[in-house]
Structure formats: C-alpha cells, structure tokens
C-alpha cells in the first residue's frame, strides 16, 4: 500500500484509552500489560472513569487502584471519561435521567445491565455536568490518579454545553471530536450517529488539533481522527491512512489519534499491536501526549463555535 519513500514521513501518534467504568477484568488488564511490554515507548492518554469507585465490581478500593496502576507507565497522561451510569450519577449527587439513549435496546450488549451507559452527558443540565466533573476529579485524584488535564465524553457526546463546563472546571484539553462518518459506519440509524453528525459536522479525517472558542469558553481540541480499535480494524486504519497521506501536501508530521477501550482490550488490542508494528516499519513514529502536542498546535488557526441547543 505504501512505498518505501513513506518511511521518511513523520507521524505524531497519540494512543488513548477509554476506561468505561464498567468492569476491570483480569483478561483485559493482562492484555494491556502485555501490550505495554511489547511497545514500551508508546505513551498512553488514559481517559479514566471515576465510576469504577461507585460500581459494584466485587473489588476493594485497593484492588481497583492496583489494577489501574498496573498498566500505567511513566510519561502517560491522565484524562477524564464520563458515562453517566446510574450508580455514578447517584454518587455525584445528581438526579439520574434514564434517557434519551443514543444506542437503545439494539446495542445493549455493549454495556452491563447497569443503566445509564448510553445516556449522553448533555442530557443533564450545565450545573449537573459540572457537578459530575467535580466529583470525578475529586474521586480520581484522591485515589492517586492525576492531575487531570483532558477529557473525552462517552460516545464522543461533548456538546458545547459539556465543553463549557469542562473549561470552567479547569480542563484544558478535549478529545471527543470524531469524524462523524466513522460513527455512522459503526452505528447507522442511531441517535449516536445523528448526534455525532450534529455536534462534529466540521470534523474530518484531516482535522488537526485546534482551539474551540465560544463566548463562554475556550478549550483545545485533539480529534480522535482515526477512531478506536473496536471498530477501526488494521485494514480499515490503513485505508484511512492512505487517504490522509495523499491529502497531506506539506512536510509537517501526520497527526494520528487512535485508541482502544480497557473493557475490550483482550479482544481488540491486537489490532493496535498490528497497526503499530506496521507504522514503525513504514513511517517515523513519534509517540505523543496531548501536553506535548499542545505546544505545537495551540498557536494554529482557531475555530469559533457558538453554543448550540445542546
């Protein structure tokens, strides 16, 4: 697919992990540990979920902390991930809302029987969202996971209201932006696909990190332009990369932000392994975190957005 000349092309590679707050099975933790041993140079941006500390996982707090810490490495960054599970929302002191649901009954296998996993964060009020962010930061940092500087919403559902709440709560980096066509291919004819298109209509495969500005807030956006391993396979990843590589005319590094879920690492992390092995062979791969990338992109063109109905 790529000729040998591609090896001179630099890639700013971001690898992030969505921690859903749903389970911490030994199989998934072991898969992550094995991956980290094989690719020790690859930094991770961990979007951690405080819901592990409110869920009934049949684990002690000490065991939860140990399992998470076992896959963290020096140089990793800690971000925040929120799915408004009922037990988490209750613990945060917010009145739980059972809908709307962006996946509905058709895709219930993606979550446990615990309700709330596919309720978009923007279903809650601005003050309720702030309360959940505050509670999450408090719980995670009290248990040794911090400082928290970034965020990704469950289902990429970070509307303008969510982003404004993040900015007020001191979170400088956001990574929910996603090419809507990737979501549509995975979940066609769902509210998730509809809302992704509505929130991220200006995001494409080629979108670089940029500053998002409204009257109320300013936050640096690092798009998840290559998606997650659960639905972007090795083959699909390189189809996307071929398009991106052809469109990239200047000599600046390619920006690739890929990721996977902790809860399905045992199933899908082999896709990440294959992709990285191929990238290292064909390109000059430079693993990056969001803090490092911010130094390069923060002075680039800004995009001004107004608050939507969300």
C-alpha positions as CSV (number, residue, x, y, z in Angstrom):
1,X,0.0,0.0,0.0
2,X,2.8,2.4,0.9
3,X,6.1,2.6,-1.0
4,X,9.4,2.7,0.7
5,X,9.7,6.5,0.5
6,X,6.9,6.7,3.1
7,X,9.5,5.8,5.8
8,X,10.7,9.3,5.8
9,X,7.3,10.7,6.8
10,X,6.9,11.6,10.4
11,X,3.8,10.7,12.4
12,X,2.6,12.4,15.6
13,X,0.9,9.3,17.1
14,X,-1.5,9.6,20.0
15,X,-2.8,6.5,21.6
16,X,-5.6,6.9,24.1
17,X,-7.6,4.5,26.2
18,X,-11.3,4.9,27.1
19,X,-11.9,3.5,30.6
20,X,-15.7,3.0,30.6
21,X,-16.2,2.5,34.3
22,X,-17.9,-0.8,33.6
23,X,-15.5,-3.6,34.5
24,X,-11.9,-4.4,35.4
25,X,-11.5,-8.0,34.3
26,X,-8.1,-9.7,34.7
27,X,-8.1,-10.7,31.0
28,X,-8.3,-7.1,29.8
29,X,-5.7,-5.8,32.3
30,X,-3.3,-8.6,31.3
31,X,-3.8,-7.8,27.6
32,X,-2.8,-4.2,28.3
33,X,0.2,-5.2,30.4
34,X,1.4,-7.5,27.5
35,X,0.9,-4.7,25.0
36,X,2.9,-2.2,27.1
37,X,5.8,-4.7,27.5
38,X,5.9,-5.1,23.7
39,X,5.6,-1.3,22.9
40,X,7.2,0.4,26.0
41,X,7.9,3.6,24.1
42,X,4.2,4.2,23.3
43,X,2.8,6.8,25.6
44,X,-0.9,6.4,26.6
45,X,-3.5,9.1,27.3
46,X,-5.8,7.4,29.8
47,X,-9.3,8.7,30.0
48,X,-10.2,7.3,33.4
49,X,-13.6,6.9,34.8
50,X,-14.5,7.5,38.4
51,X,-17.4,5.1,38.1
52,X,-15.1,2.2,39.0
53,X,-15.2,3.5,42.5
54,X,-19.1,3.7,42.6
55,X,-19.9,0.4,40.8
56,X,-20.4,-3.0,42.4
57,X,-17.3,-4.7,40.9
58,X,-16.8,-7.1,43.8
59,X,-13.4,-5.5,44.2
60,X,-12.0,-3.5,47.1
61,X,-10.8,0.1,46.5
62,X,-7.2,-1.2,46.9
63,X,-7.8,-3.8,44.2
64,X,-9.3,-1.2,41.8
65,X,-6.4,1.1,42.3
66,X,-3.8,-1.7,41.8
67,X,-5.4,-2.9,38.6
68,X,-5.5,0.5,37.0
69,X,-2.0,1.4,38.2
70,X,-0.6,-1.9,36.8
71,X,-1.0,-0.6,33.2
72,X,0.2,3.0,33.8
73,X,3.7,3.9,32.8
74,X,6.0,7.0,33.3
75,X,5.1,9.6,30.6
76,X,1.4,8.6,30.5
77,X,-1.2,11.3,30.9
78,X,-4.4,11.1,32.9
79,X,-7.6,12.4,31.5
80,X,-11.3,12.0,32.4
81,X,-14.0,9.9,30.8
82,X,-17.7,10.0,31.8
83,X,-20.5,7.7,31.0
84,X,-23.4,8.7,33.3
85,X,-24.0,5.3,34.9
86,X,-26.9,5.4,37.4
87,X,-24.7,4.4,40.3
88,X,-22.1,7.1,39.4
89,X,-24.7,9.9,38.9
90,X,-26.3,9.0,42.2
91,X,-23.0,9.1,44.0
92,X,-22.2,12.5,42.4
93,X,-25.4,13.9,44.0
94,X,-27.3,14.4,40.7
95,X,-30.8,13.2,39.9
96,X,-30.4,10.3,37.4
97,X,-32.0,10.6,33.9
98,X,-32.9,7.4,32.1
99,X,-32.9,8.9,28.6
100,X,-32.6,9.7,25.9
101,X,-30.4,6.8,25.0
102,X,-28.2,7.0,22.0
103,X,-27.9,3.2,21.3
104,X,-31.1,1.9,22.7
105,X,-32.1,-1.7,23.1
106,X,-30.5,-2.9,19.9
107,X,-26.9,-2.5,21.3
108,X,-27.4,-3.4,24.9
109,X,-24.5,-6.0,24.6
110,X,-22.1,-3.0,24.7
111,X,-22.9,-2.4,28.4
112,X,-23.7,-4.3,31.5
113,X,-27.2,-4.4,32.8
114,X,-26.4,-1.2,34.8
115,X,-28.4,1.7,33.2
116,X,-27.1,5.0,32.1
117,X,-24.1,3.9,29.9
118,X,-25.6,5.3,26.7
119,X,-27.3,8.4,28.0
120,X,-25.4,11.4,26.6
121,X,-23.8,13.7,29.1
122,X,-25.6,16.7,27.5
123,X,-28.9,15.2,28.6
124,X,-28.0,16.8,32.0
125,X,-28.1,20.4,32.9
126,X,-25.0,22.6,32.8
127,X,-24.7,22.7,36.6
128,X,-25.3,18.9,36.8
129,X,-22.5,18.3,34.3
130,X,-20.2,20.5,36.3
131,X,-21.1,18.5,39.5
132,X,-20.2,15.2,37.8
133,X,-16.9,16.6,36.5
134,X,-16.1,17.9,40.0
135,X,-17.0,14.6,41.7
136,X,-14.9,12.6,39.1
137,X,-11.8,14.8,39.6
138,X,-12.2,14.5,43.4
139,X,-12.5,10.8,43.4
140,X,-9.7,10.1,40.9
141,X,-7.2,12.5,42.4
142,X,-8.0,11.3,45.9
143,X,-7.0,7.8,44.8
144,X,-3.8,8.9,43.1
145,X,-4.9,9.5,39.5
146,X,-4.0,13.0,38.4
147,X,-3.5,15.7,37.6
148,X,-6.4,15.5,35.2
149,X,-5.9,17.8,32.2
150,X,-8.0,16.3,29.5
151,X,-11.4,14.7,28.7
152,X,-13.4,12.5,26.4
153,X,-17.1,12.1,26.6
154,X,-18.8,8.7,26.5
155,X,-20.0,8.3,22.9
156,X,-18.0,11.4,21.9
157,X,-21.0,13.3,23.1
158,X,-19.2,16.5,24.2
159,X,-21.6,19.2,23.1
160,X,-21.0,22.9,23.5
161,X,-22.6,22.8,27.0
162,X,-20.3,20.0,28.0
163,X,-17.2,21.8,26.7
164,X,-18.2,25.0,28.5
165,X,-18.5,23.0,31.8
166,X,-15.1,21.4,31.2
167,X,-13.4,24.8,30.6
168,X,-14.9,26.2,33.8
169,X,-13.7,23.2,35.8
170,X,-10.1,23.7,34.6
171,X,-9.8,21.0,31.9
172,X,-7.8,22.5,29.1
173,X,-7.8,19.6,26.5
174,X,-10.7,17.8,25.0
175,X,-10.7,14.8,22.7
176,X,-14.3,13.9,21.8
177,X,-14.2,15.3,18.3
178,X,-14.6,12.5,15.8
179,X,-15.2,12.2,12.0
180,X,-19.0,11.6,12.0
181,X,-18.7,9.1,9.1
182,X,-16.8,6.7,11.4
183,X,-19.6,6.7,13.9
184,X,-22.2,6.3,11.1
185,X,-20.5,3.2,9.7
186,X,-20.5,1.6,13.1
187,X,-23.9,2.6,14.4
188,X,-26.1,3.5,11.4
189,X,-29.6,4.9,12.0
190,X,-29.0,5.5,15.7
191,X,-29.2,8.7,17.8
192,X,-25.4,8.3,18.4
193,X,-24.8,8.7,14.7
194,X,-27.3,11.5,14.4
195,X,-25.8,13.5,17.3
196,X,-22.2,12.9,16.2
197,X,-23.0,14.4,12.9
198,X,-24.7,17.3,14.5
199,X,-22.0,18.0,17.1
200,X,-19.0,17.3,14.9
201,X,-20.1,18.3,11.5
202,X,-16.9,20.2,10.9
203,X,-14.6,17.3,11.8
204,X,-13.0,15.1,9.1
205,X,-10.1,12.7,8.9
206,X,-7.8,15.6,8.0
207,X,-8.8,17.8,11.0
208,X,-5.7,18.8,13.1
209,X,-5.8,19.8,16.8
210,X,-7.4,23.3,17.1
211,X,-8.7,25.8,19.6
212,X,-12.5,25.7,20.2
213,X,-13.9,29.1,21.2
214,X,-17.3,30.3,22.3
215,X,-18.4,33.3,24.3
216,X,-18.3,31.2,27.4
217,X,-15.2,29.0,27.0
218,X,-12.0,28.1,25.2
219,X,-10.7,24.6,25.0
220,X,-8.0,22.8,22.9
221,X,-9.5,20.0,20.9
222,X,-7.4,16.9,19.9
223,X,-9.7,15.0,17.5
224,X,-9.9,11.2,17.7
225,X,-9.5,11.2,13.9
226,X,-8.5,7.6,13.5
227,X,-11.2,6.2,15.8
228,X,-10.9,3.3,18.2
229,X,-9.8,-0.3,17.7
230,X,-13.3,-1.7,18.4
231,X,-14.5,-0.5,15.0
232,X,-11.4,0.7,13.1
233,X,-9.5,-2.5,12.3
234,X,-6.0,-2.9,10.9
235,X,-7.2,-3.0,7.3
236,X,-9.6,0.0,7.8
237,X,-7.0,2.0,9.6
238,X,-4.6,1.8,6.6
239,X,-7.3,2.6,4.2
240,X,-7.9,5.8,6.1
241,X,-4.2,6.5,6.4
242,X,-3.8,6.1,2.6
243,X,-6.4,8.8,2.1
244,X,-4.8,11.0,4.8
245,X,-1.3,10.6,3.4
246,X,-2.3,11.5,-0.1
247,X,-4.1,14.6,1.1
248,X,-1.2,15.8,3.2
249,X,0.8,18.1,1.0
250,X,3.2,19.8,3.4
251,X,6.2,18.4,5.2
252,X,4.6,18.6,8.7
253,X,4.1,15.3,10.6
254,X,0.8,13.4,10.1
255,X,-1.5,13.7,13.1
256,X,-2.9,10.3,14.0
257,X,-5.1,9.8,17.1
258,X,-6.1,6.2,17.6
259,X,-7.3,4.4,20.7
260,X,-9.0,1.4,22.4
261,X,-11.2,0.5,25.3
262,X,-9.9,-1.1,28.5
263,X,-13.1,-3.1,28.7
264,X,-12.5,-4.8,25.4
265,X,-8.7,-4.8,25.3
266,X,-8.4,-8.6,25.3
267,X,-10.4,-8.7,22.1
268,X,-9.2,-5.7,20.2
269,X,-5.7,-4.7,21.4
270,X,-4.1,-7.0,18.8
271,X,-5.4,-4.6,16.2
272,X,-3.4,-1.8,17.9
273,X,-0.4,-4.1,18.0
274,X,-0.5,-4.9,14.3
275,X,-1.1,-1.2,13.4
276,X,1.9,0.0,15.4
277,X,4.2,-2.7,14.0
278,X,3.3,-1.7,10.5
279,X,3.6,2.0,11.2
280,X,7.0,1.6,12.8
281,X,8.1,-0.2,9.6
282,X,6.7,2.3,7.1
283,X,7.0,5.7,9.0
284,X,9.0,7.6,11.6
285,X,6.6,7.2,14.5
286,X,6.8,9.8,17.3
287,X,4.6,8.9,20.3
288,X,3.0,12.0,21.7
289,X,0.8,13.0,24.6
290,X,-1.6,15.9,24.5
291,X,0.6,18.1,26.7
292,X,3.4,17.9,24.2
293,X,1.3,18.3,21.1
294,X,-0.3,21.4,22.6
295,X,2.9,23.3,22.4
296,X,2.8,22.8,18.6
297,X,-0.8,23.3,17.8
298,X,-2.1,26.0,20.3
299,X,-1.0,28.9,18.1
300,X,-2.6,27.5,14.9
301,X,-5.9,28.6,13.3
302,X,-8.8,28.9,15.7
303,X,-12.3,27.8,15.1
304,X,-15.1,29.8,16.7
305,X,-18.3,27.9,17.6
306,X,-21.4,29.2,19.2
307,X,-23.4,27.4,21.8
308,X,-25.9,25.0,20.2
309,X,-29.2,23.6,21.6
310,X,-27.1,21.0,23.3
